[in-house]
Amino acid sequence: MSDVRRIRVLLAKPGLDGHDQGAKVVVRAMMEAGFEVIYTGLRQSPEQVARIATEEDVDVVALSSLAGSHLPYCRKLKPLLESAGLTDKLWMIGGNLPAQDHDALRDLGFAGIFPTGSRLDDITTFIREHVR
């Protein structure tokens, strides 16, 4: 039995986004990579994401967004994650993320940005390389 703690990932579907097929594929890839994944399901508020991330003591806060509201959502989420003391966690986002929004997302603290079509191996490798 290994004493190594598995990386804990929260994967949330923000706001009114009703599409979660891609998120479920990513969840499965993360589990197969050996991560412990907490999947929130659809329509999570920023407050819910921050609360769950805190309660579950996750290493990674990941969002899957296809509805186009990623910037306003992340602007609301950032201060909640900060006030919860989660600035040392890896923040990631994937989905329908136009290239012109990537710098704004990085400025908000999202180190991992994975547009639709990103390779699953790239996502899991990024997590392994960036979780402290």
N, CA, C and O atoms as a GROMACS GRO file, in nm:
protein
  528
    1MET      N    1   0.084  -0.119   0.000
    1MET     CA    2   0.000   0.000   0.000
    1MET      C    3   0.088   0.125   0.000
    1MET      O    4   0.181   0.135   0.080
    2SER      N    5   0.060   0.216  -0.087
    2SER     CA    6   0.141   0.336  -0.102
    2SER      C    7   0.098   0.445  -0.005
    2SER      O    8  -0.021   0.462   0.021
    3ASP      N    9   0.195   0.519   0.048
    3ASP     CA   10   0.166   0.631   0.136
    3ASP      C   11   0.158   0.762   0.058
    3ASP      O   12   0.136   0.868   0.118
    4VAL      N   13   0.178   0.758  -0.071
    4VAL     CA   14   0.175   0.878  -0.153
    4VAL      C   15   0.030   0.925  -0.169
    4VAL      O   16  -0.057   0.849  -0.212
    5ARG      N   17   0.007   1.052  -0.134
    5ARG     CA   18  -0.126   1.108  -0.145
    5ARG      C   19  -0.155   1.139  -0.291
    5ARG      O   20  -0.073   1.198  -0.361
    6ARG      N   21  -0.273   1.099  -0.336
    6ARG     CA   22  -0.311   1.126  -0.475
    6ARG      C   23  -0.348   1.273  -0.491
    6ARG      O   24  -0.399   1.336  -0.399
    7ILE      N   25  -0.321   1.325  -0.609
    7ILE     CA   26  -0.360   1.462  -0.643
    7ILE      C   27  -0.513   1.468  -0.647
    7ILE      O   28  -0.578   1.386  -0.711
    8ARG      N   29  -0.568   1.567  -0.577
    8ARG     CA   30  -0.714   1.586  -0.571
    8ARG      C   31  -0.754   1.701  -0.663
    8ARG      O   32  -0.703   1.813  -0.652
    9VAL      N   33  -0.846   1.671  -0.754
    9VAL     CA   34  -0.890   1.768  -0.854
    9VAL      C   35  -1.039   1.793  -0.839
    9VAL      O   36  -1.118   1.698  -0.835
   10LEU      N   37  -1.077   1.919  -0.831
   10LEU     CA   38  -1.219   1.957  -0.840
   10LEU      C   39  -1.244   1.999  -0.983
   10LEU      O   40  -1.177   2.089  -1.034
   11LEU      N   41  -1.339   1.934  -1.049
   11LEU     CA   42  -1.377   1.977  -1.184
   11LEU      C   43  -1.522   2.023  -1.178
   11LEU      O   44  -1.612   1.946  -1.145
   12ALA      N   45  -1.543   2.151  -1.210
   12ALA     CA   46  -1.674   2.213  -1.198
   12ALA      C   47  -1.724   2.264  -1.332
   12ALA      O   48  -1.645   2.307  -1.417
   13LYS      N   49  -1.854   2.260  -1.349
   13LYS     CA   50  -1.922   2.317  -1.466
   13LYS      C   51  -1.985   2.447  -1.422
   13LYS      O   52  -2.083   2.446  -1.347
   14PRO      N   53  -1.932   2.561  -1.467
   14PRO     CA   54  -1.981   2.689  -1.418
   14PRO      C   55  -2.112   2.735  -1.481
   14PRO      O   56  -2.145   2.702  -1.595
   15GLY      N   57  -2.184   2.811  -1.402
   15GLY     CA   58  -2.297   2.888  -1.450
   15GLY      C   59  -2.404   2.806  -1.519
   15GLY      O   60  -2.438   2.696  -1.475
   16LEU      N   61  -2.455   2.860  -1.628
   16LEU     CA   62  -2.568   2.801  -1.699
   16LEU      C   63  -2.528   2.703  -1.807
   16LEU      O   64  -2.613   2.655  -1.882
   17ASP      N   65  -2.400   2.672  -1.814
   17ASP     CA   66  -2.349   2.578  -1.914
   17ASP      C   67  -2.416   2.442  -1.891
   17ASP      O   68  -2.400   2.382  -1.785
   18GLY      N   69  -2.489   2.394  -1.991
   18GLY     CA   70  -2.561   2.268  -1.978
   18GLY      C   71  -2.496   2.151  -2.049
   18GLY      O   72  -2.557   2.045  -2.064
   19HIS      N   73  -2.373   2.168  -2.094
   19HIS     CA   74  -2.304   2.063  -2.171
   19HIS      C   75  -2.192   2.004  -2.087
   19HIS      O   76  -2.101   2.076  -2.047
   20ASP      N   77  -2.199   1.874  -2.059
   20ASP     CA   78  -2.094   1.817  -1.975
   20ASP      C   79  -2.030   1.690  -2.031
   20ASP      O   80  -1.957   1.622  -1.960
   21GLN      N   81  -2.057   1.658  -2.157
   21GLN     CA   82  -1.996   1.538  -2.216
   21GLN      C   83  -1.844   1.548  -2.215
   21GLN      O   84  -1.776   1.454  -2.174
   22GLY      N   85  -1.790   1.661  -2.258
   22GLY     CA   86  -1.645   1.680  -2.260
   22GLY      C   87  -1.586   1.675  -2.120
   22GLY      O   88  -1.479   1.618  -2.098
   23ALA      N   89  -1.656   1.736  -2.025
   23ALA     CA   90  -1.608   1.735  -1.886
   23ALA      C   91  -1.599   1.592  -1.833
   23ALA      O   92  -1.505   1.557  -1.762
   24LYS      N   93  -1.697   1.510  -1.868
   24LYS     CA   94  -1.697   1.372  -1.822
   24LYS      C   95  -1.581   1.293  -1.883
   24LYS      O   96  -1.524   1.205  -1.819
   25VAL      N   97  -1.545   1.325  -2.007
   25VAL     CA   98  -1.430   1.261  -2.071
   25VAL      C   99  -1.301   1.302  -1.997
   25VAL      O  100  -1.214   1.218  -1.973
   26VAL      N  101  -1.291   1.429  -1.961
   26VAL     CA  102  -1.173   1.477  -1.888
   26VAL      C  103  -1.167   1.414  -1.749
   26VAL      O  104  -1.059   1.375  -1.704
   27VAL      N  105  -1.282   1.405  -1.682
   27VAL     CA  106  -1.286   1.340  -1.550
   27VAL      C  107  -1.232   1.198  -1.560
   27VAL      O  108  -1.150   1.158  -1.478
   28ARG      N  109  -1.277   1.123  -1.658
   28ARG     CA  110  -1.234   0.984  -1.675
   28ARG      C  111  -1.083   0.979  -1.700
   28ARG      O  112  -1.014   0.894  -1.644
   29ALA      N  113  -1.031   1.068  -1.784
   29ALA     CA  114  -0.887   1.071  -1.812
   29ALA      C  115  -0.807   1.102  -1.685
   29ALA      O  116  -0.702   1.043  -1.661
   30MET      N  117  -0.858   1.194  -1.605
   30MET     CA  118  -0.789   1.229  -1.480
   30MET      C  119  -0.789   1.110  -1.383
   30MET      O  120  -0.688   1.083  -1.318
   31MET      N  121  -0.901   1.040  -1.375
   31MET     CA  122  -0.909   0.923  -1.288
   31MET      C  123  -0.813   0.814  -1.336
   31MET      O  124  -0.745   0.751  -1.255
   32GLU      N  125  -0.809   0.794  -1.466
   32GLU     CA  126  -0.718   0.693  -1.522
   32GLU      C  127  -0.572   0.731  -1.500
   32GLU      O  128  -0.485   0.644  -1.495
   33ALA      N  129  -0.546   0.863  -1.487
   33ALA     CA  130  -0.409   0.910  -1.460
   33ALA      C  131  -0.374   0.898  -1.312
   33ALA      O  132  -0.262   0.930  -1.271
   34GLY      N  133  -0.470   0.852  -1.231
   34GLY     CA  134  -0.443   0.831  -1.090
   34GLY      C  135  -0.485   0.943  -0.998
   34GLY      O  136  -0.455   0.939  -0.879
   35PHE      N  137  -0.554   1.044  -1.051
   35PHE     CA  138  -0.599   1.155  -0.968
   35PHE      C  139  -0.730   1.119  -0.901
   35PHE      O  140  -0.809   1.039  -0.952
   36GLU      N  141  -0.754   1.178  -0.786
   36GLU     CA  142  -0.884   1.169  -0.721
   36GLU      C  143  -0.964   1.289  -0.771
   36GLU      O  144  -0.921   1.403  -0.754
   37VAL      N  145  -1.080   1.264  -0.831
   37VAL     CA  146  -1.156   1.372  -0.896
   37VAL      C  147  -1.291   1.389  -0.828
   37VAL      O  148  -1.365   1.293  -0.807
   38ILE      N  149  -1.321   1.513  -0.794
   38ILE     CA  150  -1.452   1.550  -0.743
   38ILE      C  151  -1.519   1.628  -0.855
   38ILE      O  152  -1.478   1.739  -0.888
   39TYR      N  153  -1.623   1.568  -0.914
   39TYR     CA  154  -1.695   1.634  -1.024
   39TYR      C  155  -1.824   1.691  -0.969
   39TYR      O  156  -1.904   1.619  -0.909
   40THR      N  157  -1.847   1.820  -0.988
   40THR     CA  158  -1.961   1.888  -0.927
   40THR      C  159  -2.091   1.870  -1.001
   40THR      O  160  -2.199   1.889  -0.944
   41GLY      N  161  -2.083   1.832  -1.128
   41GLY     CA  162  -2.204   1.834  -1.209
   41GLY      C  163  -2.228   1.975  -1.262
   41GLY      O  164  -2.144   2.063  -1.250
   42LEU      N  165  -2.344   1.993  -1.321
   42LEU     CA  166  -2.376   2.116  -1.394
   42LEU      C  167  -2.416   2.233  -1.304
   42LEU      O  168  -2.455   2.216  -1.188
   43ARG      N  169  -2.404   2.352  -1.361
   43ARG     CA  170  -2.461   2.477  -1.310
   43ARG      C  171  -2.415   2.515  -1.170
   43ARG      O  172  -2.496   2.537  -1.080
   44GLN      N  173  -2.284   2.524  -1.153
   44GLN     CA  174  -2.226   2.560  -1.024
   44GLN      C  175  -2.197   2.709  -1.018
   44GLN      O  176  -2.138   2.766  -1.110
   45SER      N  177  -2.237   2.772  -0.909
   45SER     CA  178  -2.207   2.914  -0.888
   45SER      C  179  -2.062   2.929  -0.843
   45SER      O  180  -2.002   2.832  -0.796
   46PRO      N  181  -2.004   3.049  -0.857
   46PRO     CA  182  -1.868   3.069  -0.806
   46PRO      C  183  -1.859   3.037  -0.656
   46PRO      O  184  -1.759   2.981  -0.611
   47GLU      N  185  -1.962   3.073  -0.581
   47GLU     CA  186  -1.963   3.045  -0.438
   47GLU      C  187  -1.959   2.895  -0.409
   47GLU      O  188  -1.890   2.850  -0.318
   48GLN      N  189  -2.034   2.818  -0.487
   48GLN     CA  190  -2.034   2.673  -0.470
   48GLN      C  191  -1.897   2.614  -0.500
   48GLN      O  192  -1.848   2.528  -0.427
   49VAL      N  193  -1.835   2.661  -0.608
   49VAL     CA  194  -1.703   2.609  -0.646
   49VAL      C  195  -1.601   2.638  -0.536
   49VAL      O  196  -1.525   2.549  -0.498
   50ALA      N  197  -1.598   2.760  -0.486
   50ALA     CA  198  -1.503   2.796  -0.380
   50ALA      C  199  -1.529   2.714  -0.254
   50ALA      O  200  -1.435   2.668  -0.188
   51ARG      N  201  -1.656   2.694  -0.219
   51ARG     CA  202  -1.690   2.617  -0.099
   51ARG      C  203  -1.647   2.471  -0.113
   51ARG      O  204  -1.585   2.415  -0.022
   52ILE      N  205  -1.679   2.411  -0.226
   52ILE     CA  206  -1.644   2.270  -0.248
   52ILE      C  207  -1.492   2.253  -0.251
   52ILE      O  208  -1.439   2.157  -0.194
   53ALA      N  209  -1.422   2.344  -0.317
   53ALA     CA  210  -1.276   2.336  -0.324
   53ALA      C  211  -1.215   2.340  -0.184
   53ALA      O  212  -1.119   2.269  -0.155
   54THR      N  213  -1.272   2.424  -0.098
   54THR     CA  214  -1.224   2.435   0.040
   54THR      C  215  -1.257   2.309   0.119
   54THR      O  216  -1.170   2.252   0.184
   55GLU      N  217  -1.383   2.266   0.113
   55GLU     CA  218  -1.428   2.150   0.190
   55GLU      C  219  -1.354   2.023   0.150
   55GLU      O  220  -1.324   1.939   0.235
   56GLU      N  221  -1.325   2.009   0.021
   56GLU     CA  222  -1.263   1.886  -0.030
   56GLU      C  223  -1.110   1.892  -0.026
   56GLU      O  224  -1.044   1.794  -0.060
   57ASP      N  225  -1.054   2.006   0.014
   57ASP     CA  226  -0.908   2.022   0.025
   57ASP      C  227  -0.838   1.977  -0.104
   57ASP      O  228  -0.748   1.893  -0.101
   58VAL      N  229  -0.880   2.034  -0.215
   58VAL     CA  230  -0.827   1.993  -0.345
   58VAL      C  231  -0.694   2.062  -0.375
   58VAL      O  232  -0.661   2.166  -0.319
   59ASP      N  233  -0.619   2.000  -0.465
   59ASP     CA  234  -0.493   2.056  -0.514
   59ASP      C  235  -0.516   2.140  -0.640
   59ASP      O  236  -0.440   2.232  -0.670
   60VAL      N  237  -0.623   2.106  -0.712
   60VAL     CA  238  -0.653   2.168  -0.842
   60VAL      C  239  -0.798   2.212  -0.844
   60VAL      O  240  -0.888   2.136  -0.809
   61VAL      N  241  -0.820   2.336  -0.888
   61VAL     CA  242  -0.955   2.386  -0.914
   61VAL      C  243  -0.966   2.400  -1.065
   61VAL      O  244  -0.902   2.488  -1.124
   62ALA      N  245  -1.046   2.314  -1.127
   62ALA     CA  246  -1.058   2.312  -1.273
   62ALA      C  247  -1.202   2.340  -1.313
   62ALA      O  248  -1.297   2.291  -1.251
   63LEU      N  249  -1.217   2.421  -1.416
   63LEU     CA  250  -1.348   2.453  -1.470
   63LEU      C  251  -1.357   2.402  -1.613
   63LEU      O  252  -1.258   2.399  -1.686
   64SER      N  253  -1.477   2.362  -1.653
   64SER     CA  254  -1.505   2.325  -1.791
   64SER      C  255  -1.617   2.415  -1.838
   64SER      O  256  -1.730   2.404  -1.792
   65SER      N  257  -1.586   2.505  -1.932
   65SER     CA  258  -1.681   2.608  -1.973
   65SER      C  259  -1.700   2.607  -2.124
   65SER      O  260  -1.604   2.623  -2.200
   66LEU      N  261  -1.823   2.590  -2.166
   66LEU     CA  262  -1.854   2.595  -2.309
   66LEU      C  263  -1.952   2.707  -2.343
   66LEU      O  264  -1.978   2.732  -2.461
   67ALA      N  265  -2.007   2.773  -2.244
   67ALA     CA  266  -2.117   2.867  -2.266
   67ALA      C  267  -2.073   3.009  -2.301
   67ALA      O  268  -2.157   3.094  -2.331
   68GLY      N  269  -1.941   3.036  -2.298
   68GLY     CA  270  -1.893   3.168  -2.335
   68GLY      C  271  -1.892   3.270  -2.223
   68GLY      O  272  -1.861   3.387  -2.246
   69SER      N  273  -1.925   3.229  -2.101
   69SER     CA  274  -1.929   3.322  -1.987
   69SER      C  275  -1.807   3.305  -1.895
   69SER      O  276  -1.812   3.342  -1.778
   70HIS      N  277  -1.700   3.248  -1.950
   70HIS     CA  278  -1.584   3.214  -1.867
   70HIS      C  279  -1.517   3.335  -1.802
   70HIS      O  280  -1.476   3.327  -1.686
   71LEU      N  281  -1.505   3.447  -1.874
   71LEU     CA  282  -1.437   3.563  -1.815
   71LEU      C  283  -1.516   3.623  -1.698
   71LEU      O  284  -1.459   3.641  -1.590
   72PRO      N  285  -1.646   3.656  -1.715
   72PRO     CA  286  -1.718   3.710  -1.599
   72PRO      C  287  -1.724   3.610  -1.483
   72PRO      O  288  -1.716   3.650  -1.367
   73TYR      N  289  -1.737   3.483  -1.515
   73TYR     CA  290  -1.742   3.381  -1.410
   73TYR      C  291  -1.609   3.378  -1.334
   73TYR      O  292  -1.608   3.380  -1.211
   74CYS      N  293  -1.498   3.374  -1.406
   74CYS     CA  294  -1.366   3.368  -1.341
   74CYS      C  295  -1.337   3.496  -1.263
   74CYS      O  296  -1.269   3.491  -1.160
   75ARG      N  297  -1.388   3.608  -1.310
   75ARG     CA  298  -1.371   3.734  -1.235
   75ARG      C  299  -1.445   3.729  -1.102
   75ARG      O  300  -1.400   3.789  -1.004
   76LYS      N  301  -1.556   3.659  -1.097
   76LYS     CA  302  -1.630   3.642  -0.971
   76LYS      C  303  -1.565   3.536  -0.882
   76LYS      O  304  -1.565   3.548  -0.759
   77LEU      N  305  -1.510   3.433  -0.945
   77LEU     CA  306  -1.452   3.322  -0.869
   77LEU      C  307  -1.320   3.359  -0.803
   77LEU      O  308  -1.294   3.317  -0.690
   78LYS      N  309  -1.237   3.436  -0.870
   78LYS     CA  310  -1.102   3.466  -0.820
   78LYS      C  311  -1.102   3.520  -0.677
   78LYS      O  312  -1.032   3.464  -0.593
   79PRO      N  313  -1.178   3.626  -0.645
   79PRO     CA  314  -1.173   3.676  -0.506
   79PRO      C  315  -1.227   3.575  -0.404
   79PRO      O  316  -1.186   3.577  -0.288
   80LEU      N  317  -1.317   3.489  -0.447
   80LEU     CA  318  -1.369   3.386  -0.356
   80LEU      C  319  -1.262   3.282  -0.326
   80LEU      O  320  -1.249   3.238  -0.211
   81LEU      N  321  -1.187   3.242  -0.428
   81LEU     CA  322  -1.077   3.148  -0.406
   81LEU      C  323  -0.968   3.211  -0.321
   81LEU      O  324  -0.909   3.146  -0.235
   82GLU      N  325  -0.942   3.340  -0.347
   82GLU     CA  326  -0.840   3.410  -0.268
   82GLU      C  327  -0.881   3.419  -0.122
   82GLU      O  328  -0.800   3.392  -0.033
   83SER      N  329  -1.005   3.457  -0.096
   83SER     CA  330  -1.049   3.473   0.043
   83SER      C  331  -1.057   3.338   0.115
   83SER      O  332  -1.052   3.333   0.238
   84ALA      N  333  -1.070   3.230   0.039
   84ALA     CA  334  -1.071   3.096   0.098
   84ALA      C  335  -0.929   3.042   0.119
   84ALA      O  336  -0.912   2.931   0.168
   85GLY      N  337  -0.829   3.120   0.081
   85GLY     CA  338  -0.691   3.077   0.100
   85GLY      C  339  -0.644   2.975  -0.002
   85GLY      O  340  -0.558   2.892   0.028
   86LEU      N  341  -0.701   2.980  -0.122
   86LEU     CA  342  -0.670   2.879  -0.224
   86LEU      C  343  -0.578   2.931  -0.334
   86LEU      O  344  -0.576   2.876  -0.445
   87THR      N  345  -0.503   3.035  -0.305
   87THR     CA  346  -0.414   3.090  -0.408
   87THR      C  347  -0.295   2.999  -0.436
   87THR      O  348  -0.230   3.013  -0.540
   88ASP      N  349  -0.266   2.907  -0.346
   88ASP     CA  350  -0.153   2.815  -0.368
   88ASP      C  351  -0.194   2.692  -0.447
   88ASP      O  352  -0.111   2.605  -0.474
   89LYS      N  353  -0.322   2.683  -0.484
   89LYS     CA  354  -0.371   2.569  -0.562
   89LYS      C  355  -0.356   2.600  -0.711
   89LYS      O  356  -0.344   2.716  -0.751
   90LEU      N  357  -0.356   2.495  -0.791
   90LEU     CA  358  -0.350   2.511  -0.936
   90LEU      C  359  -0.490   2.539  -0.988
   90LEU      O  360  -0.582   2.461  -0.964
   91TRP      N  361  -0.507   2.651  -1.058
   91TRP     CA  362  -0.635   2.689  -1.118
   91TRP      C  363  -0.625   2.664  -1.268
   91TRP      O  364  -0.530   2.706  -1.333
   92MET      N  365  -0.726   2.592  -1.322
   92MET     CA  366  -0.727   2.556  -1.464
   92MET      C  367  -0.866   2.579  -1.522
   92MET      O  368  -0.966   2.581  -1.450
   93ILE      N  369  -0.869   2.595  -1.653
   93ILE     CA  370  -0.997   2.605  -1.722
   93ILE      C  371  -0.983   2.543  -1.861
   93ILE      O  372  -0.879   2.556  -1.926
   94GLY      N  373  -1.088   2.476  -1.903
   94GLY     CA  374  -1.091   2.418  -2.036
   94GLY      C  375  -1.225   2.442  -2.101
   94GLY      O  376  -1.323   2.478  -2.035
   95GLY      N  377  -1.229   2.423  -2.231
   95GLY     CA  378  -1.355   2.436  -2.303
   95GLY      C  379  -1.346   2.535  -2.418
   95GLY      O  380  -1.242   2.550  -2.482
   96ASN      N  381  -1.457   2.602  -2.442
   96ASN     CA  382  -1.469   2.698  -2.552
   96ASN      C  383  -1.405   2.829  -2.509
   96ASN      O  384  -1.473   2.919  -2.460
   97LEU      N  385  -1.274   2.840  -2.529
   97LEU     CA  386  -1.195   2.952  -2.479
   97LEU      C  387  -1.122   3.019  -2.594
   97LEU      O  388  -1.013   2.976  -2.631
   98PRO      N  389  -1.179   3.124  -2.651
   98PRO     CA  390  -1.114   3.192  -2.763
   98PRO      C  391  -0.973   3.240  -2.724
   98PRO      O  392  -0.950   3.283  -2.612
   99ALA      N  393  -0.882   3.233  -2.819
   99ALA     CA  394  -0.741   3.270  -2.794
   99ALA      C  395  -0.728   3.410  -2.736
   99ALA      O  396  -0.640   3.436  -2.655
  100GLN      N  397  -0.815   3.502  -2.778
  100GLN     CA  398  -0.803   3.641  -2.728
  100GLN      C  399  -0.837   3.652  -2.580
  100GLN      O  400  -0.810   3.756  -2.519
  101ASP      N  401  -0.894   3.548  -2.519
  101ASP     CA  402  -0.927   3.551  -2.376
  101ASP      C  403  -0.819   3.486  -2.289
  101ASP      O  404  -0.825   3.497  -2.166
  102HIS      N  405  -0.722   3.420  -2.349
  102HIS     CA  406  -0.624   3.344  -2.271
  102HIS      C  407  -0.542   3.433  -2.177
  102HIS      O  408  -0.520   3.396  -2.062
  103ASP      N  409  -0.496   3.549  -2.225
  103ASP     CA  410  -0.416   3.637  -2.138
  103ASP      C  411  -0.498   3.686  -2.020
  103ASP      O  412  -0.447   3.692  -1.908
  104ALA      N  413  -0.624   3.721  -2.042
  104ALA     CA  414  -0.711   3.767  -1.932
  104ALA      C  415  -0.730   3.655  -1.830
  104ALA      O  416  -0.731   3.680  -1.709
  105LEU      N  417  -0.746   3.533  -1.877
  105LEU     CA  418  -0.762   3.419  -1.786
  105LEU      C  419  -0.634   3.396  -1.706
  105LEU      O  420  -0.640   3.369  -1.586
  106ARG      N  421  -0.519   3.408  -1.771
  106ARG     CA  422  -0.392   3.393  -1.700
  106ARG      C  423  -0.377   3.503  -1.595
  106ARG      O  424  -0.332   3.477  -1.483
  107ASP      N  425  -0.415   3.626  -1.632
  107ASP     CA  426  -0.406   3.738  -1.538
  107ASP      C  427  -0.496   3.716  -1.416
  107ASP      O  428  -0.466   3.768  -1.308
  108LEU      N  429  -0.603   3.641  -1.432
  108LEU     CA  430  -0.693   3.609  -1.321
  108LEU      C  431  -0.640   3.495  -1.234
  108LEU      O  432  -0.696   3.465  -1.129
  109GLY      N  433  -0.531   3.432  -1.279
  109GLY     CA  434  -0.469   3.326  -1.199
  109GLY      C  435  -0.487   3.186  -1.253
  109GLY      O  436  -0.445   3.090  -1.189
  110PHE      N  437  -0.548   3.173  -1.370
  110PHE     CA  438  -0.568   3.041  -1.429
  110PHE      C  439  -0.445   3.003  -1.510
  110PHE      O  440  -0.425   3.049  -1.622
  111ALA      N  441  -0.362   2.920  -1.449
  111ALA     CA  442  -0.233   2.884  -1.510
  111ALA      C  443  -0.252   2.786  -1.626
  111ALA      O  444  -0.177   2.791  -1.723
  112GLY      N  445  -0.349   2.699  -1.614
  112GLY     CA  446  -0.374   2.599  -1.717
  112GLY      C  447  -0.494   2.637  -1.800
  112GLY      O  448  -0.605   2.649  -1.748
  113ILE      N  449  -0.474   2.656  -1.929
  113ILE     CA  450  -0.582   2.692  -2.021
  113ILE      C  451  -0.583   2.590  -2.134
  113ILE      O  452  -0.486   2.577  -2.209
  114PHE      N  453  -0.694   2.517  -2.144
  114PHE     CA  454  -0.703   2.406  -2.238
  114PHE      C  455  -0.828   2.420  -2.324
  114PHE      O  456  -0.937   2.376  -2.286
  115PRO      N  457  -0.813   2.482  -2.442
  115PRO     CA  458  -0.927   2.498  -2.533
  115PRO      C  459  -0.980   2.363  -2.580
  115PRO      O  460  -0.911   2.262  -2.576
  116THR      N  461  -1.104   2.364  -2.623
  116THR     CA  462  -1.166   2.245  -2.679
  116THR      C  463  -1.071   2.180  -2.778
  116THR      O  464  -1.012   2.248  -2.862
  117GLY      N  465  -1.056   2.049  -2.769
  117GLY     CA  466  -0.967   1.976  -2.858
  117GLY      C  467  -0.830   1.951  -2.800
  117GLY      O  468  -0.747   1.885  -2.862
  118SER      N  469  -0.804   2.003  -2.680
  118SER     CA  470  -0.674   1.978  -2.616
  118SER      C  471  -0.659   1.828  -2.589
  118SER      O  472  -0.756   1.757  -2.565
  119ARG      N  473  -0.535   1.783  -2.594
  119ARG     CA  474  -0.507   1.642  -2.569
  119ARG      C  475  -0.520   1.611  -2.420
  119ARG      O  476  -0.473   1.688  -2.336
  120LEU      N  477  -0.584   1.500  -2.388
  120LEU     CA  478  -0.603   1.461  -2.249
  120LEU      C  479  -0.469   1.442  -2.178
  120LEU      O  480  -0.454   1.478  -2.061
  121ASP      N  481  -0.372   1.385  -2.248
  121ASP     CA  482  -0.238   1.366  -2.190
  121ASP      C  483  -0.174   1.500  -2.154
  121ASP      O  484  -0.103   1.510  -2.054
  122ASP      N  485  -0.198   1.602  -2.235
  122ASP     CA  486  -0.142   1.734  -2.205
  122ASP      C  487  -0.202   1.790  -2.076
  122ASP      O  488  -0.131   1.854  -1.998
  123ILE      N  489  -0.330   1.765  -2.054
  123ILE     CA  490  -0.397   1.814  -1.933
  123ILE      C  491  -0.341   1.743  -1.809
  123ILE      O  492  -0.305   1.808  -1.711
  124THR      N  493  -0.333   1.611  -1.814
  124THR     CA  494  -0.286   1.537  -1.697
  124THR      C  495  -0.137   1.562  -1.670
  124THR      O  496  -0.095   1.568  -1.554
  125THR      N  497  -0.059   1.576  -1.775
  125THR     CA  498   0.084   1.607  -1.758
  125THR      C  499   0.100   1.745  -1.695
  125THR      O  500   0.184   1.764  -1.606
  126PHE      N  501   0.022   1.842  -1.740
  126PHE     CA  502   0.028   1.978  -1.685
  126PHE      C  503  -0.001   1.974  -1.534
  126PHE      O  504   0.068   2.040  -1.456
  127ILE      N  505  -0.101   1.899  -1.495
  127ILE     CA  506  -0.134   1.890  -1.353
  127ILE      C  507  -0.018   1.831  -1.275
  127ILE      O  508   0.022   1.886  -1.172
  128ARG      N  509   0.036   1.720  -1.323
  128ARG     CA  510   0.149   1.657  -1.253
  128ARG      C  511   0.267   1.752  -1.237
  128ARG      O  512   0.334   1.753  -1.134
  129GLU      N  513   0.293   1.832  -1.341
  129GLU     CA  514   0.408   1.922  -1.339
  129GLU      C  515   0.386   2.047  -1.254
  129GLU      O  516   0.483   2.111  -1.213
  130HIS      N  517   0.260   2.084  -1.227
  130HIS     CA  518   0.234   2.211  -1.161
  130HIS      C  519   0.174   2.202  -1.021
  130HIS      O  520   0.166   2.304  -0.952
  131VAL      N  521   0.134   2.085  -0.978
  131VAL     CA  522   0.081   2.075  -0.842
  131VAL      C  523   0.198   2.076  -0.744
  131VAL      O  524   0.293   1.999  -0.757
  132ARG      N  525   0.188   2.166  -0.645
  132ARG     CA  526   0.294   2.180  -0.546
  132ARG      C  527   0.265   2.093  -0.426
  132ARG      O  528   0.342   2.090  -0.331
   0.00000   0.00000   0.00000
